[in-house]
Amino acid sequence: MKPARGNIAEAVAREAAGWLGTPYRHQASRKGVGCDCLGLVRGVWRALYGEEPEAPGPYSMDWAEAGGSDRLLEAASRHFIPARMPGPGRLILFRWRPHLPAKHAAICIGAERFIHAYEGHGVVESALVPQWRKRIAGVFDFPENPED
């Protein structure tokens, strides 16, 4: 069910919290069954809007290092709205080193907390501590209307 206008951030954070405890599974995107970090974002998108805006296609565990392009950041720029700071209901993309493409996705649930699928741990809530903050590659709002 599509949330009412102006309540997107709240709906995103609530839906992401519903994924806590989902096991980590590379390329999966099913709540309670398994997902990776991209699968978490894909699943939240489907819950809010229905169909995904584009299929990610298959990707290996080392896709960011092997491909060279910044596919995750480019896709986020096509479907989300750039934002300045992390905040509730916002998508955050991380890169492990300054010269590498963004490789990890998470959803903020507060100014200092986020939910993400982490290999070996599943979907967990983490603090946005300085070690994570320095790796932020982009911050985005989910759109009010994905067709815009």
C-alpha positions as a Markdown table, in Angstrom:
| # | Residue | x | y | z |
|---|---|---|---|---|
| 1 | Met | 0.0 | 0.0 | 0.0 |
| 2 | Lys | 1.5 | 3.3 | -1.1 |
| 3 | Pro | 1.9 | 5.7 | 1.9 |
| 4 | Ala | 0.2 | 9.1 | 2.0 |
| 5 | Arg | 2.2 | 12.0 | 0.6 |
| 6 | Gly | 4.6 | 13.4 | 3.2 |
| 7 | Asn | 4.8 | 10.1 | 5.1 |
| 8 | Ile | 7.4 | 8.4 | 2.9 |
| 9 | Ala | 10.3 | 8.7 | 5.3 |
| 10 | Glu | 8.3 | 7.2 | 8.2 |
| 11 | Ala | 7.0 | 4.4 | 6.0 |
| 12 | Val | 10.5 | 3.6 | 4.8 |
| 13 | Ala | 11.9 | 3.4 | 8.3 |
| 14 | Arg | 9.0 | 1.3 | 9.6 |
| 15 | Glu | 9.3 | -1.1 | 6.6 |
| 16 | Ala | 13.1 | -1.4 | 7.0 |
| 17 | Ala | 12.7 | -2.2 | 10.7 |
| 18 | Gly | 10.4 | -5.1 | 9.7 |
| 19 | Trp | 13.3 | -6.7 | 8.0 |
| 20 | Leu | 15.5 | -7.0 | 11.1 |
| 21 | Gly | 16.6 | -10.5 | 11.6 |
| 22 | Thr | 16.3 | -11.5 | 8.0 |
| 23 | Pro | 19.3 | -13.8 | 7.2 |
| 24 | Tyr | 22.0 | -12.5 | 4.8 |
| 25 | Arg | 21.7 | -14.1 | 1.3 |
| 26 | His | 23.7 | -12.7 | -1.6 |
| 27 | Gln | 21.3 | -11.3 | -4.4 |
| 28 | Ala | 18.2 | -12.2 | -2.4 |
| 29 | Ser | 15.5 | -9.7 | -1.5 |
| 30 | Arg | 12.8 | -11.5 | 0.6 |
| 31 | Lys | 11.8 | -10.3 | 4.0 |
| 32 | Gly | 12.3 | -13.0 | 6.6 |
| 33 | Val | 13.9 | -15.3 | 4.0 |
| 34 | Gly | 17.1 | -13.6 | 3.0 |
| 35 | Cys | 18.6 | -10.5 | 1.5 |
| 36 | Asp | 21.8 | -8.6 | 0.9 |
| 37 | Cys | 22.1 | -4.8 | 1.4 |
| 38 | Leu | 20.7 | -4.1 | -2.1 |
| 39 | Gly | 18.0 | -6.7 | -1.6 |
| 40 | Leu | 16.9 | -4.9 | 1.6 |
| 41 | Val | 16.5 | -1.6 | -0.4 |
| 42 | Arg | 14.7 | -3.4 | -3.2 |
| 43 | Gly | 12.3 | -5.1 | -0.8 |
| 44 | Val | 11.5 | -1.8 | 1.0 |
| 45 | Trp | 10.9 | -0.2 | -2.5 |
| 46 | Arg | 8.5 | -3.1 | -3.5 |
| 47 | Ala | 6.6 | -2.8 | -0.2 |
| 48 | Leu | 6.1 | 0.9 | -0.7 |
| 49 | Tyr | 5.6 | 1.2 | -4.5 |
| 50 | Gly | 5.1 | -2.2 | -6.0 |
| 51 | Glu | 7.3 | -3.0 | -8.9 |
| 52 | Glu | 11.0 | -2.1 | -8.8 |
| 53 | Pro | 12.1 | 0.6 | -11.2 |
| 54 | Glu | 14.8 | -1.6 | -12.8 |
| 55 | Ala | 16.3 | -5.0 | -12.3 |
| 56 | Pro | 19.8 | -5.0 | -10.9 |
| 57 | Gly | 20.9 | -8.0 | -13.0 |
| 58 | Pro | 23.2 | -10.6 | -11.5 |
| 59 | Tyr | 26.2 | -9.4 | -9.6 |
| 60 | Ser | 29.1 | -11.2 | -7.9 |
| 61 | Met | 30.3 | -10.6 | -4.3 |
| 62 | Asp | 33.2 | -8.5 | -5.7 |
| 63 | Trp | 31.2 | -6.6 | -8.4 |
| 64 | Ala | 32.3 | -3.2 | -7.2 |
| 65 | Glu | 36.0 | -4.0 | -7.3 |
| 66 | Ala | 35.8 | -5.9 | -10.6 |
| 67 | Gly | 33.6 | -3.6 | -12.6 |
| 68 | Gly | 35.1 | -0.2 | -11.9 |
| 69 | Ser | 32.0 | 1.8 | -12.6 |
| 70 | Asp | 29.9 | 3.3 | -9.8 |
| 71 | Arg | 26.7 | 1.3 | -10.6 |
| 72 | Leu | 25.1 | 1.6 | -7.2 |
| 73 | Leu | 25.5 | 5.3 | -7.0 |
| 74 | Glu | 24.4 | 5.8 | -10.6 |
| 75 | Ala | 21.2 | 3.7 | -10.0 |
| 76 | Ala | 20.4 | 5.6 | -6.8 |
| 77 | Ser | 20.8 | 8.9 | -8.7 |
| 78 | Arg | 18.2 | 7.7 | -11.3 |
| 79 | His | 15.5 | 6.6 | -8.8 |
| 80 | Phe | 16.0 | 8.5 | -5.6 |
| 81 | Ile | 16.3 | 12.2 | -4.6 |
| 82 | Pro | 19.7 | 13.5 | -3.5 |
| 83 | Ala | 19.8 | 14.6 | 0.2 |
| 84 | Arg | 22.5 | 16.3 | 2.2 |
| 85 | Met | 22.5 | 14.5 | 5.6 |
| 86 | Pro | 21.5 | 11.1 | 6.9 |
| 87 | Gly | 18.1 | 11.1 | 8.4 |
| 88 | Pro | 15.1 | 8.9 | 9.1 |
| 89 | Gly | 13.9 | 7.0 | 6.0 |
| 90 | Arg | 16.9 | 8.0 | 3.8 |
| 91 | Leu | 19.0 | 5.7 | 1.7 |
| 92 | Ile | 22.7 | 5.8 | 2.5 |
| 93 | Leu | 25.4 | 4.4 | 0.2 |
| 94 | Phe | 28.9 | 3.6 | 1.4 |
| 95 | Arg | 32.2 | 3.0 | -0.2 |
| 96 | Trp | 35.0 | 1.2 | 1.6 |
| 97 | Arg | 37.8 | 3.4 | 0.2 |
| 98 | Pro | 37.7 | 6.9 | -1.5 |
| 99 | His | 38.8 | 5.5 | -4.9 |
| 100 | Leu | 36.4 | 2.6 | -5.0 |
| 101 | Pro | 32.7 | 2.6 | -6.1 |
| 102 | Ala | 29.9 | 2.6 | -3.6 |
| 103 | Lys | 29.3 | -1.0 | -2.5 |
| 104 | His | 27.0 | -1.0 | 0.5 |
| 105 | Ala | 23.5 | 0.3 | 1.0 |
| 106 | Ala | 21.5 | 1.0 | 4.2 |
| 107 | Ile | 18.4 | 2.8 | 5.4 |
| 108 | Cys | 18.5 | 5.4 | 8.1 |
| 109 | Ile | 16.0 | 5.0 | 10.9 |
| 110 | Gly | 17.2 | 8.1 | 12.9 |
| 111 | Ala | 19.9 | 10.7 | 12.7 |
| 112 | Glu | 22.5 | 8.2 | 14.2 |
| 113 | Arg | 21.1 | 4.7 | 13.4 |
| 114 | Phe | 20.7 | 2.7 | 10.3 |
| 115 | Ile | 19.5 | -0.7 | 9.1 |
| 116 | His | 21.5 | -2.8 | 6.7 |
| 117 | Ala | 22.1 | -6.4 | 5.6 |
| 118 | Tyr | 25.6 | -7.3 | 6.7 |
| 119 | Glu | 27.3 | -10.5 | 5.6 |
| 120 | Gly | 27.6 | -13.0 | 8.4 |
| 121 | His | 25.0 | -11.1 | 10.5 |
| 122 | Gly | 21.9 | -10.6 | 8.4 |
| 123 | Val | 19.7 | -7.5 | 8.7 |
| 124 | Val | 20.8 | -5.5 | 11.7 |
| 125 | Glu | 20.6 | -2.1 | 13.2 |
| 126 | Ser | 23.9 | -0.2 | 13.6 |
| 127 | Ala | 25.1 | 3.1 | 14.9 |
| 128 | Leu | 26.2 | 5.7 | 12.4 |
| 129 | Val | 29.6 | 6.0 | 14.1 |
| 130 | Pro | 32.5 | 8.0 | 12.6 |
| 131 | Gln | 33.9 | 4.8 | 10.9 |
| 132 | Trp | 30.7 | 4.5 | 8.9 |
| 133 | Arg | 30.2 | 8.3 | 8.4 |
| 134 | Lys | 33.6 | 8.7 | 6.7 |
| 135 | Arg | 32.6 | 6.1 | 4.1 |
| 136 | Ile | 29.3 | 7.7 | 3.0 |
| 137 | Ala | 29.2 | 8.0 | -0.8 |
| 138 | Gly | 25.7 | 9.4 | -1.1 |
| 139 | Val | 22.5 | 10.1 | 0.8 |
| 140 | Phe | 19.1 | 10.0 | -0.9 |
| 141 | Asp | 15.4 | 10.4 | -0.1 |
| 142 | Phe | 12.9 | 7.8 | -1.4 |
| 143 | Pro | 10.6 | 9.6 | -3.8 |
| 144 | Glu | 7.0 | 10.7 | -2.9 |
| 145 | Asn | 6.0 | 9.3 | -6.3 |
| 146 | Pro | 8.4 | 6.9 | -8.0 |
| 147 | Glu | 7.1 | 7.9 | -11.5 |
| 148 | Asp | 8.3 | 11.5 | -11.1 |
